[in-house]
Amino acid sequence: MKAREIRELSDEDLLSQLAEEKESLMKIRFQAASSQLADVTTIRKARRDIARLMTVVSERSLVERSQTKPKTEQ
């Protein structure tokens, strides 16, 4: 997935996609451990997709926190 596609997802879709990708990575790791994985680069791709998803989740939480945090006057 591209970062642009990820940013277009809603919060619920983003979290469900993250859960799916984590589950997919677990399955890929099991295939690699049992020597059934044909293309070892799929592990790397899955990890990068998870990182992209987690980055967008953290960006959104930071924006949310900054909007709800009251600004102190000096």
N, C-alpha and C positions, 0 to 999 in steps of 0.2 A: 504494500500500500504506500501511496505517496503521502507526504505530510499535508498537502492541500486536501486530499480526500479525507484524511483523518480529522482535520479541523472542521470539515463540513458536517460531521456526525453530531448527533445530539449527545447529551451526557449519558443517557441510558444506553444508547447504541455504542458509545465509546467504551463503557465499562463491560458490556457484553462481548464486544469484539476483543477486548483485552483478555477476558476469561477464555474465549475460544482460542486465541493465539497461545496462551499459556498451556492449555490442554494439548494443543497441536504440537508444541515443543516437547512436551512430555512424551507423546507418542513417537515423535521423531527420535528422541533419545533412546527409547526402548528399541526401536528398529536398529539404531546404530550399535547398540550393545549386543544385539543378537545377530549382527552382520547381515541384516536384511535391507539396509539402506543403500540405495544405488548411488544417490548423489549427496555427498557429505556437505555440500554448500547449503543445503536446505536448513541445516542447524543455524548457520550464520544468518541466513535471511530471516528466519523466524525470530531470532534474538534481536535483530535490528528492527523488525516490525513491532515487537514488544517494547523496545526502547522508545520508538516513535510514539506509540500509544501512551506510554507512561509520561513522556515529556509533555504531551498535550494535556493530560490529566493534571499534572503538576502546574502547568501554566494557568489552567482554568481555576485551580484552587487558589493560586496566588492572586489572581485578579479578583476573585470572590472575596478573599480576605482583605485586600486593599480597599474594596468598596464598602465593606461593612465596618472596618476599623475606623473609629472616630479620630479625626486629626486634632492633635493638641496644638493650642495656640501658644506662641512664645511672646 
